[in-house]
Amino acid sequence: MAASFAAFGSALVARARADLGRVVELSPNSGPVVDVYLANVGGSPGSNWCAAAVWTWTRDASQAVGALRVLEVVRPTGGAKDFASGPKRAGWWLDASAVSSPDQVPAGSVSIWDRSDPPGSGWQGHIGVVEAWRGSGTWDSIEGNSGPQGDRVARMARTLSDPRLLGFVVWGRVPSSPAWVWVLALVLMPGPLTLAAAYAATRKRKRGR
């Protein structure tokens, strides 16, 4: 039986925590574990490795709990922004501007920031795993290539108010149906149909894809 996305999120947090305090560079962007992270995504020692770490944790957590759908969506990548490509196509992406409550971003979600200069001009980004929320707008993030010197797996306090925050990969998220989908369902489906039934029908259609 496939694991739930909640179980996968918990496994991802546990996997990331396992590398806290254990992974430190021995030279810039290189070290025994860092080099393994990079090799897992086809990278070479000396490359930025935050995304390689998160992809490695994602792979390990997925395999540990049998959440194989995750690896169908997220391909190996050393790019923080590129990590979100598959989840965006699957509907598992939530823009930072759309987050109004921590309940929308459970532990185990993945946060992504822009690090290009000027903002939005390049591939540069950063990525981390949401460990736990401290309050309405602050959370603990577990990240590779991070810490005061950017040389380790570290726990960092992050905020929704950061203008460089792009958004979150929320595993298994079902996006809200736009209003036009509900109207179309009411028009096209025969017989008396309540708004609640129309909503249920659109959800059923979405699951059947």
Contacts in CASP RR format, 6 or more apart in sequence:
PFRMAT RR
TARGET T0000
AUTHOR 0000-0000-0000
METHOD contacts of the structure
MODEL  1
MAASFAAFGSALVARARADLGRVVELSPNSGPVVDVYLANVGGSPGSNWC
AAAVWTWTRDASQAVGALRVLEVVRPTGGAKDFASGPKRAGWWLDASAVS
SPDQVPAGSVSIWDRSDPPGSGWQGHIGVVEAWRGSGTWDSIEGNSGPQG
DRVARMARTLSDPRLLGFVVWGRVPSSPAWVWVLALVLMPGPLTLAAAYA
ATRKRKRGR
2 66 0 8 1.000
2 67 0 8 1.000
2 68 0 8 1.000
2 69 0 8 1.000
3 11 0 8 1.000
3 65 0 8 1.000
3 66 0 8 1.000
3 67 0 8 1.000
5 67 0 8 1.000
5 171 0 8 1.000
5 172 0 8 1.000
6 106 0 8 1.000
7 65 0 8 1.000
7 67 0 8 1.000
8 61 0 8 1.000
8 62 0 8 1.000
8 65 0 8 1.000
8 66 0 8 1.000
8 67 0 8 1.000
8 70 0 8 1.000
8 171 0 8 1.000
9 61 0 8 1.000
9 106 0 8 1.000
9 107 0 8 1.000
9 108 0 8 1.000
9 109 0 8 1.000
9 171 0 8 1.000
10 107 0 8 1.000
10 108 0 8 1.000
11 61 0 8 1.000
11 62 0 8 1.000
11 64 0 8 1.000
11 65 0 8 1.000
11 67 0 8 1.000
12 57 0 8 1.000
12 58 0 8 1.000
12 61 0 8 1.000
12 108 0 8 1.000
12 129 0 8 1.000
13 107 0 8 1.000
13 108 0 8 1.000
13 129 0 8 1.000
13 130 0 8 1.000
13 131 0 8 1.000
13 142 0 8 1.000
14 61 0 8 1.000
15 57 0 8 1.000
15 60 0 8 1.000
15 61 0 8 1.000
15 64 0 8 1.000
16 54 0 8 1.000
16 57 0 8 1.000
16 128 0 8 1.000
16 129 0 8 1.000
16 131 0 8 1.000
16 142 0 8 1.000
16 153 0 8 1.000
17 131 0 8 1.000
17 142 0 8 1.000
19 33 0 8 1.000
19 53 0 8 1.000
19 57 0 8 1.000
19 142 0 8 1.000
19 153 0 8 1.000
20 142 0 8 1.000
20 153 0 8 1.000
20 154 0 8 1.000
20 155 0 8 1.000
21 152 0 8 1.000
21 153 0 8 1.000
21 154 0 8 1.000
22 33 0 8 1.000
22 153 0 8 1.000
23 33 0 8 1.000
23 34 0 8 1.000
23 53 0 8 1.000
23 144 0 8 1.000
23 152 0 8 1.000
23 153 0 8 1.000
24 31 0 8 1.000
24 151 0 8 1.000
24 152 0 8 1.000
24 153 0 8 1.000
25 31 0 8 1.000
25 34 0 8 1.000
25 151 0 8 1.000
25 152 0 8 1.000
26 32 0 8 1.000
28 46 0 8 1.000
28 151 0 8 1.000
29 45 0 8 1.000
29 46 0 8 1.000
29 47 0 8 1.000
29 48 0 8 1.000
29 49 0 8 1.000
29 145 0 8 1.000
30 45 0 8 1.000
30 46 0 8 1.000
31 45 0 8 1.000
34 45 0 8 1.000
34 49 0 8 1.000
34 53 0 8 1.000
35 45 0 8 1.000
36 56 0 8 1.000
37 49 0 8 1.000
37 52 0 8 1.000
37 53 0 8 1.000
37 55 0 8 1.000
37 56 0 8 1.000
38 44 0 8 1.000
38 45 0 8 1.000
38 46 0 8 1.000
38 47 0 8 1.000
38 49 0 8 1.000
38 52 0 8 1.000
38 78 0 8 1.000
40 52 0 8 1.000
40 55 0 8 1.000
40 56 0 8 1.000
40 59 0 8 1.000
40 76 0 8 1.000
41 51 0 8 1.000
41 52 0 8 1.000
41 55 0 8 1.000
41 56 0 8 1.000
41 76 0 8 1.000
41 77 0 8 1.000
41 78 0 8 1.000
42 76 0 8 1.000
42 78 0 8 1.000
43 52 0 8 1.000
43 78 0 8 1.000
47 78 0 8 1.000
48 78 0 8 1.000
48 79 0 8 1.000
48 145 0 8 1.000
49 78 0 8 1.000
49 144 0 8 1.000
49 145 0 8 1.000
50 80 0 8 1.000
50 125 0 8 1.000
50 126 0 8 1.000
50 127 0 8 1.000
50 128 0 8 1.000
50 143 0 8 1.000
50 144 0 8 1.000
50 145 0 8 1.000
50 146 0 8 1.000
51 77 0 8 1.000
51 78 0 8 1.000
51 79 0 8 1.000
51 80 0 8 1.000
51 82 0 8 1.000
51 83 0 8 1.000
51 127 0 8 1.000
52 78 0 8 1.000
53 143 0 8 1.000
53 144 0 8 1.000
53 145 0 8 1.000
53 153 0 8 1.000
54 80 0 8 1.000
54 83 0 8 1.000
54 110 0 8 1.000
54 127 0 8 1.000
54 128 0 8 1.000
54 129 0 8 1.000
54 143 0 8 1.000
54 144 0 8 1.000
55 74 0 8 1.000
55 76 0 8 1.000
55 77 0 8 1.000
55 78 0 8 1.000
55 83 0 8 1.000
57 129 0 8 1.000
58 70 0 8 1.000
58 71 0 8 1.000
58 74 0 8 1.000
58 110 0 8 1.000
59 71 0 8 1.000
59 76 0 8 1.000
61 67 0 8 1.000
61 70 0 8 1.000
62 68 0 8 1.000
62 70 0 8 1.000
62 71 0 8 1.000
63 71 0 8 1.000
70 171 0 8 1.000
73 86 0 8 1.000
73 87 0 8 1.000
73 89 0 8 1.000
73 90 0 8 1.000
73 92 0 8 1.000
74 83 0 8 1.000
74 86 0 8 1.000
74 87 0 8 1.000
74 169 0 8 1.000
75 85 0 8 1.000
75 86 0 8 1.000
77 83 0 8 1.000
77 85 0 8 1.000
79 123 0 8 1.000
79 125 0 8 1.000
79 127 0 8 1.000
80 112 0 8 1.000
80 113 0 8 1.000
80 115 0 8 1.000
80 124 0 8 1.000
80 125 0 8 1.000
80 126 0 8 1.000
80 127 0 8 1.000
81 112 0 8 1.000
81 114 0 8 1.000
81 123 0 8 1.000
81 125 0 8 1.000
81 166 0 8 1.000
82 123 0 8 1.000
83 110 0 8 1.000
83 112 0 8 1.000
83 127 0 8 1.000
83 169 0 8 1.000
84 93 0 8 1.000
84 110 0 8 1.000
84 112 0 8 1.000
84 166 0 8 1.000
84 169 0 8 1.000
86 92 0 8 1.000
87 93 0 8 1.000
87 169 0 8 1.000
87 171 0 8 1.000
90 172 0 8 1.000
91 172 0 8 1.000
91 173 0 8 1.000
91 175 0 8 1.000
92 169 0 8 1.000
92 170 0 8 1.000
92 171 0 8 1.000
92 172 0 8 1.000
92 173 0 8 1.000
93 167 0 8 1.000
93 168 0 8 1.000
93 169 0 8 1.000
93 170 0 8 1.000
93 173 0 8 1.000
94 104 0 8 1.000
94 105 0 8 1.000
94 167 0 8 1.000
94 168 0 8 1.000
94 170 0 8 1.000
94 173 0 8 1.000
95 166 0 8 1.000
95 167 0 8 1.000
96 160 0 8 1.000
96 165 0 8 1.000
96 166 0 8 1.000
96 167 0 8 1.000
96 168 0 8 1.000
98 104 0 8 1.000
99 105 0 8 1.000
99 160 0 8 1.000
99 167 0 8 1.000
99 168 0 8 1.000
101 136 0 8 1.000
102 133 0 8 1.000
102 135 0 8 1.000
102 136 0 8 1.000
102 137 0 8 1.000
102 139 0 8 1.000
104 170 0 8 1.000
105 111 0 8 1.000
105 130 0 8 1.000
105 133 0 8 1.000
105 139 0 8 1.000
105 168 0 8 1.000
105 170 0 8 1.000
106 130 0 8 1.000
106 170 0 8 1.000
107 130 0 8 1.000
107 131 0 8 1.000
107 132 0 8 1.000
107 133 0 8 1.000
108 129 0 8 1.000
108 130 0 8 1.000
108 131 0 8 1.000
108 171 0 8 1.000
109 129 0 8 1.000
109 130 0 8 1.000
109 168 0 8 1.000
109 169 0 8 1.000
109 170 0 8 1.000
109 171 0 8 1.000
110 127 0 8 1.000
110 128 0 8 1.000
110 129 0 8 1.000
110 130 0 8 1.000
110 168 0 8 1.000
110 169 0 8 1.000
111 127 0 8 1.000
111 128 0 8 1.000
111 129 0 8 1.000
111 130 0 8 1.000
111 139 0 8 1.000
111 141 0 8 1.000
111 158 0 8 1.000
111 165 0 8 1.000
111 167 0 8 1.000
111 168 0 8 1.000
112 125 0 8 1.000
112 126 0 8 1.000
112 127 0 8 1.000
112 128 0 8 1.000
112 165 0 8 1.000
112 166 0 8 1.000
112 167 0 8 1.000
112 168 0 8 1.000
112 169 0 8 1.000
113 125 0 8 1.000
113 126 0 8 1.000
113 127 0 8 1.000
113 162 0 8 1.000
113 164 0 8 1.000
113 165 0 8 1.000
113 166 0 8 1.000
114 120 0 8 1.000
114 124 0 8 1.000
114 125 0 8 1.000
114 164 0 8 1.000
114 166 0 8 1.000
115 124 0 8 1.000
115 125 0 8 1.000
115 126 0 8 1.000
115 164 0 8 1.000
116 122 0 8 1.000
116 123 0 8 1.000
116 124 0 8 1.000
116 125 0 8 1.000
117 124 0 8 1.000
119 163 0 8 1.000
119 164 0 8 1.000
126 143 0 8 1.000
126 145 0 8 1.000
126 146 0 8 1.000
127 143 0 8 1.000
128 141 0 8 1.000
128 142 0 8 1.000
128 143 0 8 1.000
128 144 0 8 1.000
129 141 0 8 1.000
129 142 0 8 1.000
129 143 0 8 1.000
130 139 0 8 1.000
130 140 0 8 1.000
130 141 0 8 1.000
130 168 0 8 1.000
131 139 0 8 1.000
131 140 0 8 1.000
131 141 0 8 1.000
131 142 0 8 1.000
131 155 0 8 1.000
132 139 0 8 1.000
132 140 0 8 1.000
133 139 0 8 1.000
133 140 0 8 1.000
134 140 0 8 1.000
134 157 0 8 1.000
137 159 0 8 1.000
137 160 0 8 1.000
137 161 0 8 1.000
138 157 0 8 1.000
138 158 0 8 1.000
138 159 0 8 1.000
138 160 0 8 1.000
139 157 0 8 1.000
139 158 0 8 1.000
140 155 0 8 1.000
140 156 0 8 1.000
140 157 0 8 1.000
140 158 0 8 1.000
141 155 0 8 1.000
141 156 0 8 1.000
141 157 0 8 1.000
141 158 0 8 1.000
142 153 0 8 1.000
142 154 0 8 1.000
142 155 0 8 1.000
142 156 0 8 1.000
143 153 0 8 1.000
143 154 0 8 1.000
143 156 0 8 1.000
144 150 0 8 1.000
144 152 0 8 1.000
144 153 0 8 1.000
144 154 0 8 1.000
145 151 0 8 1.000
146 152 0 8 1.000
146 153 0 8 1.000
146 154 0 8 1.000
146 156 0 8 1.000
147 154 0 8 1.000
147 156 0 8 1.000
158 165 0 8 1.000
159 165 0 8 1.000
174 203 0 8 1.000
174 206 0 8 1.000
177 199 0 8 1.000
177 202 0 8 1.000
177 203 0 8 1.000
177 206 0 8 1.000
181 202 0 8 1.000
182 195 0 8 1.000
182 198 0 8 1.000
182 199 0 8 1.000
182 202 0 8 1.000
185 193 0 8 1.000
185 198 0 8 1.000
185 199 0 8 1.000
185 201 0 8 1.000
185 202 0 8 1.000
186 193 0 8 1.000
186 195 0 8 1.000
186 198 0 8 1.000
189 198 0 8 1.000
189 201 0 8 1.000
193 201 0 8 1.000
END
